[in-house]
């Protein structure tokens, strides 16, 4: 695989057995080019620091594919709304939280407006029909607002290790097919 892939985790990180760790390992195992950025203080994140670190990584790594999970989607939206991003070829938005989340540790990330421009030539929203952080109705509204396609996973919770997403072969094959 010749494309550069950047994985952006959410609140609490995405250590093994999370699917993002699996994807990073599998891409590296095939001699692919992957950056699995560990954002600082992920238990109590600071939006401005995360934006700074992510923009630095995007400038230096020059990713073709960006895969956001959970709070990283909100981070991406903030960067889109700031006008500081260059376009990527492919963007995966996996299990974004509600745009109006009210979790105390994350209050500097919310509320957020859905961006008018995702800074991606192609984008896919991947949600679950029972995510505790975003209802399926909110997910469909977000899809319509963003004007992108959406995959809805059945009973997948927050699409993380706690809901059984460690080795996520579907996602790995989707990335490899690009």
C-alpha positions in Angstrom: 0.0 0.0 0.0 1.5 3.3 -1.1 -0.9 5.7 0.5 0.0 7.4 3.8 -2.6 6.7 6.5 -3.1 8.9 9.6 -5.1 7.4 12.5 -6.6 9.9 15.0 -7.9 8.5 18.3 -10.5 9.9 20.6 -11.0 10.5 24.3 -9.0 7.8 26.2 -6.9 6.8 23.3 -7.1 3.7 21.1 -4.6 1.3 22.6 -4.8 -2.4 21.8 -7.2 -4.2 21.5 -9.0 -1.2 19.9 -9.5 -1.5 16.1 -7.3 1.5 15.4 -4.3 -0.3 17.0 -5.2 -3.3 14.8 -5.3 -1.2 11.6 -2.0 0.5 12.4 -0.3 -2.8 13.1 -1.7 -4.5 10.0 -0.7 -1.7 7.7 2.8 -1.6 9.1 3.0 -5.4 8.8 2.4 -5.0 5.1 5.2 -2.3 5.0 2.5 0.4 4.6 3.0 4.0 5.7 1.0 4.7 8.8 1.1 7.3 11.5 -0.9 6.5 14.7 -0.5 9.8 16.5 -0.7 9.7 20.2 -2.4 12.9 21.2 -1.3 14.3 24.6 -3.4 14.0 27.8 -6.1 11.9 26.1 -8.0 11.4 29.4 -8.5 15.1 29.8 -7.8 16.5 26.3 -7.2 20.2 25.5 -8.7 21.1 22.1 -6.1 23.7 21.2 -3.2 21.4 22.0 -4.8 18.6 20.0 -5.4 20.9 17.0 -1.7 22.1 17.2 -0.3 18.6 17.4 -2.6 17.3 14.6 -1.9 20.1 12.2 1.8 19.6 12.8 1.5 15.9 12.0 -0.6 16.6 8.9 2.0 19.1 7.6 4.9 16.7 8.2 3.3 13.4 7.3 1.2 14.5 4.4 -1.5 11.9 4.8 -3.6 10.6 1.9 -6.1 8.9 4.2 -7.3 10.2 7.6 -9.3 7.9 9.9 -11.0 9.6 12.9 -12.6 7.9 15.8 -14.9 9.4 18.3 -13.6 12.8 19.6 -11.1 12.9 16.7 -14.1 13.6 14.5 -14.9 16.7 16.6 -11.2 17.7 16.4 -11.4 17.4 12.6 -14.5 19.5 12.5 -12.8 22.2 14.5 -9.8 22.2 12.1 -12.2 22.3 9.1 -14.0 25.3 10.6 -10.7 27.1 11.3 -9.7 27.0 7.6 -6.3 25.6 8.5 -6.5 22.3 6.7 -5.4 21.1 3.3 -7.5 18.5 1.5 -6.9 14.8 2.0 -7.9 12.1 -0.5 -10.0 10.0 1.9 -11.6 10.7 5.2 -13.3 8.2 7.5 -15.4 9.6 10.3 -16.1 6.7 12.7 -18.5 7.0 15.6 -18.5 10.8 16.1 -20.1 12.0 19.3 -23.1 14.4 19.4 -22.2 17.9 18.2 -23.6 19.1 21.5 -22.0 16.6 23.9 -21.9 17.7 27.5 -19.2 15.5 29.0 -17.3 17.6 31.6 -13.8 16.4 30.6 -14.5 17.4 26.9 -16.3 20.7 27.4 -13.7 22.7 25.4 -14.6 20.7 22.3 -18.4 21.4 22.4 -20.7 22.5 21.0 -19.4 22.3 17.4 -20.9 23.2 14.1 -20.7 20.6 11.3 -18.2 22.0 8.8 -19.3 23.2 5.4 -16.1 21.7 3.9 -14.6 18.5 5.2 -11.3 19.1 3.3 -11.5 15.6 1.8 -12.1 14.6 -1.8 -14.0 11.5 -0.5 -15.5 10.9 2.9 -17.5 8.2 4.7 -19.4 8.5 7.9 -19.5 5.2 9.9 -22.0 5.0 12.7 -23.8 2.5 14.9 -27.5 2.3 15.5 -26.9 2.1 19.2 -24.0 4.4 19.9 -24.3 5.9 23.4 -22.6 9.2 22.3 -24.7 9.9 19.2 -28.2 8.7 18.3 -28.9 7.3 14.9 -31.2 10.3 14.2 -28.3 12.7 14.9 -26.0 10.6 12.8 -28.4 10.7 9.8 -28.8 14.5 10.3 -25.0 14.8 10.3 -24.7 12.7 7.1 -27.3 15.0 5.4 -25.5 18.2 6.6 -22.1 17.0 5.5 -23.5 15.6 2.2 -21.6 12.3 2.4 -22.4 8.6 2.4 -22.9 6.7 5.6 -22.5 3.1 6.7 -24.7 2.1 9.7 -23.5 -0.8 11.8 -26.0 -2.8 13.7 -25.6 -3.0 17.5 -22.0 -1.8 17.3 -22.1 0.5 20.3 -19.4 3.2 20.0 -17.4 1.0 17.5 -14.6 0.5 20.0 -12.9 -2.4 21.8 -15.7 -2.4 24.4 -18.2 -3.2 21.7 -16.1 -5.9 20.1 -14.1 -3.9 17.5 -10.6 -5.1 17.9 -9.7 -6.9 14.6 -11.9 -5.0 12.2 -11.3 -6.7 8.9 -14.0 -4.8 7.0 -12.3 -1.5 7.8 -8.8 -2.9 6.9 -10.1 -4.2 3.5 -11.9 -0.9 2.9 -8.6 1.0 3.4 -6.6 -1.4 1.4 -9.0 -1.1 -1.5 -8.3 2.6 -1.9 
